[in-house]
């Protein structure tokens, strides 16, 4: 099965035309205007990438067989061929060989084919518009190609040279000079003039090239503008192109049908001679075509794409003077700047993999390894070979790499600073915690000696990890001040702990509660003993003035705690004593004399206060008389309340009893007289009970009333 051919796509079109992926859309009768680059065509060059190329561009009159010839040059490539009166090609179309072709010197390149719109294809009333478009388009083809094929029908006539007027215009418009001011043909293509449908031989000339040199490209005497224009074209052909070659092709067939279907098998015998001639032309083409160059630099697909954009930009400005070298330099500058930027981005990705922090030497080494790798890869891929351009490029690239190194070093310093701060903090905290855990079994002196060594231990362990890192020493020096403060603070805390322990032990020998003066005396004694016992330990610490103040504040705080305990103990004792005195003494007085609550004799109060003062101790004792009297008053109120409740109970009981007695009396009473007697007996009984509870002196009288009633009752009975 035949492999599907790669179809050509437009590289550039008139600005008011467009390509929908299959066909171009536009009005052939309208003015072309500016050249517009097409994405499909640019993609072809982009995909070629850094492969070197040889560019063949074919120009000539419309409907002269240009597209057919290009389709035969490279296998697997197809340009659309038309057979009508309307030209098929608009703008410049592009296709590229899939395989590389070996050139002279064993150099392998990709073949790029450009098919330009036919001269005179633009149908307008203004010939100058058509000529301007042809000149612009063919100038671009000339700038891009390493071999330009001019395809014309039959032997050259004056009209053919007139169609090559663009070469003269191109020669005037384009300034391609080297540093000496001479025309540099290294930037120009070679020319192959292909004569189509020629049956004649070049005799008596040696070949068609000899015929051209002696018959066609001969200047005329200048009798007018026409002659001057003709001579300009002759000069331009000789001047612009590196060299020119002339070949002729016979017509494919006398039959128009065969000419339309040259590749059909049924016509193979009819076109055999023509196809053999095509093969001969192909050999000639590939013998003379060369790698596209600008100056001494071979151009790649990517390079041609960059320079193409610059050429189109300049051509669209008009046919003024255009410096090819300037366009090339601009394209190269853009291309190389892109490489520098992409290399810088690649470098940034690579160095992000470097785990920071690192020593400055390690950062420089790792950065150098990465940059050298990228530099080697770049030099292997760029298509530029001119030493001065490469040198300047490398200088710019190294400048960008140097900026990257500076940024990396700055970032490393910042990370290193943060890392070192965390490291010294982690190590110091670890050692302080370790010392705290291991110091429980050590004496105070041994603990202090342990913390005297901690700074060196922390420093040694820190430098094992941080040695050589940026800011490592500076960070440690800054942290050292804080560590020393922590050491001093810890040592003072150890000493303070011993002082407090001794002070508290001394104060515990005092049985609370005690009087305030006694407590103060004991505190001073304990304080002196505690401080004296730590004189040796205090030689291990500094800032004694501050420490002295701290000790005073701590001991004052402990004394305040003891004072609080003494006050609490005194208050508990005094309350206990007070309650015991009231319970053991007041209750006895209540039993003896219930009416004592009406008035508490001062003798009893004095007696109670005296007993209280004998047993009470501590600062709470000063409230004795006030608290005691308050207690007495409280007890009196409670006793009165209790007595009132009891009296009410008795009254309720007496009333109930009297009712019961009355009922009995009524039952045994006879008539009114006996009822009166019963009433007197009830009254007497109630009086007796009430008097005994409330007022004992009235009890005998009430008893007399009851007795009298009883006697009367007996008499009645």
Secondary structure, DSSP 8 states (H G I E B T S, - for coil): -----EE-EEEEEETT-EE-SS-EE--TTS---SEEE-HHHHHHHHHHTT-BEEEEEEEEBTTSSHHHHHHHHSTTEE-----SSS-S--SEEEEE-SS-EE-TTS-EEEEEEEEE--BT-S--S-HHHHHHHHHHHHHHHHHH-SEEEEEEESS--HHHHHHTHHHHHHHHHEE-B-TTSSB-GGGS-EEEEEEES--S--TTSSSHHHHIIIIIS------SHHHHHHHHHHHHHHHHSS-EEEEE---S-S-HHHHHTTTSGGGTTTTHHHHHHHHHHHHHHHHH----EETTEE-BHHHHHHHHHHHHHHHTT-SS-EEHHHHHHHHHHHHHHHHHHHHHHHHHHHHHTS-S--BHHHHHHHHHHHHHHHHHHHHHH-----HHHHHHHHHHHHHHHHHHHHHHHHHHHHHHHHHHHHHHHHHHHHHHHHHHHH-TTS-HHHHHHHHHSHHHHHHHHHHHHHTTBTTHHHHHHHHHHHHHHHHHHHHHHHHHHHHHHHHHHHHHTS-SS--HHHHHHHHHHHHHHHHHTTTTGGGG---HHHHHHHHHHHHHHHHHHHHHHHHHHHHHHHHHHHHHHIIIIIHHHHHH-GGGGG---HHHHHHHHHHHHHH--SGGGGGHHHHHHHHHHHHHHHHHHHHHHHHHHHHHHHHHHHHHHHHHHHHH--HHHHHHHHHHHHHHHHHHHHHHHT-GGGHHHHHHHHHHHHHHHHHH-
